[in-house]
């Protein structure tokens, strides 16, 4: 206990030098929390991370280049609850130094180039509005264009209510590019961190080729409060945690933060992007709707089978079978 | 039918007027009206030979979603919709139209069948949302919604979506991705129920009418936002007054929409659908000045790192650009 001199100026001790662990109640010195990658040294509780800390944790030093940093939200609905939406955005910008709840860019994990999108929960609960959806979609499209793996690290309460159905439609906007990644043979890794709920979990985050979760993260479709309130049922032990999802088959692995980077490195090594010649193409198949279109579509789908049964010589186009089928009719037939 | 206007970019954020609140709430109540025609009421009047198929082939059958092939003026289409009940008993059977994961997986099965046979798809949305209970979480509600959306973004057949009553969040969007989205005049579409929005943003569930107005969930608002392509007018006081006339109007709208989109070749269809989804939302570009970057290390830092001097950062750190701060966030998502 230091002796206080009556006339010396009282030193203002920084009040935010310590953080209390919500899980084990121990006091952790903030510097130590930073050194331990924001994991409680006593009980292993994983604190939430900012986008910047996530980048430092996962990517090679100096490799991250942010893309589309200038994107900003509008206020399409003129939304006003207890305060206007633009005010809430401004508050979040000042608080976090971010322009939106997600950033995306390219970087390298142990030398392997990736397109990566990251959420910051402190920006309006990591909620997904038009801009966040746009950034995730561009991240996936960026991976497709460069043929590099895509990674999204989610931490979000869900779709942003202040943009109404435009937020809801971001579920489809962020999911649509995944169909193209499938066709192009580009892997997509989804990392779920505390918390990932609602519309983000109900879109791209649940659709990773590999899904990795951090320990004891809250992951679920509806908030636990909603679920118990609606149904009035006792919730099972560990409901909506990473471990619960692992047990029910919806995530591949639960990985402590200290091993996250090495795990991603290993996944990237064993799941390389497919060679470029199998790349995504616009579907060449033309099939109209109507009797003729359906028949020709059917013939095309049956393909080999049709030509075998009715005996079309596909090279010369002449019919060697009975040739009564309309599929077999050709103008150059004798 | 009214044609869609270009999306509004920004509206002055202001509390809704009492008239707007009253109008919005009336629409919500009409959309939930007990006598409003449900999916099966419309299907029996619009289509012939509707053959309902059951089960998701892995867990069970969900009566909250109905579907199967049917004929529309002699042409085969796949019909899928949420099904609410008309009284307490049927509502309990139908779970008030709120699907479980097996319902959405049944829908996926029917969508794949339509894709296989080249049949256009007609879906009808009428749900308060996907069911949020513990059983639904255990079976992967979020994954079921996400994979349904993904499947619909890549389906090679035309899809017409009709919002007949409540379009409630992810549970509606799961079968609501289409090439043309039509809405009945008194239908509503929202990212979260007005009650849910009110209890989160106003902290008072009885502010639901205010939330309904703020979210701009009426069909007319959705048309203005570009989420809905056309509005189907309802007879008299609303669809509940005349099921037959409503069905005739819906049938005409579906036929018209199918006529338009069936002209498109599958690759054009998919490209158009993709562009439509990618274009949804309001994104302002480059108004915020240069993006933050991590400073390249100075000569002093490089020398310091080389000589391992104390107090010199190991590498450029993004956590200094975007550090962690206090965590509290009150504006979660849905």
Interface residues (C-beta under 8 A of the other chain):
Chain A: X34 X38 X47 X48 X49 X50 X51 X52 X53 X55 X56 X61 X62 X64 X66 X69 X70 X71 X72 X73 X74 X75 X76 X77 X78 X79 X80 X81 X82 X84 X85 X86 X87 X88 X95 X96 X97 X98 X99 X120 X121 X122 X124 X125 X126 X127 X128 X129 X130 X131 X133 X134 X137 X156 X157 X158 X159 X160 X161 X162 X163 X164 X165 X166 X167 X168 X169 X170 X171 X172 X173 X175 X176 X178 X179 X197 X198 X199 X200 X201 X202 X203 X204 X205 X206 X207 X220 X221 X222 X223 X226 X227 X230 X231 X233 X235 X236 X239 X240 X248 X249 X250 X282 X283 X284 X285 X286 X287 X288 X289 X290 X293 X294 X297 X298 X301
Chain B: X7 X8 X9 X10 X11 X12 X13 X14 X15 X16 X75 X118 X120 X130 X132 X133 X134 X136 X137 X138 X139 X140 X141 X142 X143 X145 X146 X147 X149 X150 X152 X153 X154 X156 X157 X158 X167 X169 X170 X173 X177 X189 X190 X191 X192 X196 X197 X200 X201 X202 X210 X211 X214 X215 X216 X217 X222 X225 X227 X258 X262 X263 X265 X266 X267 X270 X271 X273 X274 X277 X278 X280 X281 X282 X283 X284 X285 X286 X287 X288 X289 X291 X292 X293 X294 X314 X315 X316 X317 X318 X319 X320 X321 X322 X323 X324 X325 X326 X327 X329 X330 X331 X332 X333 X334
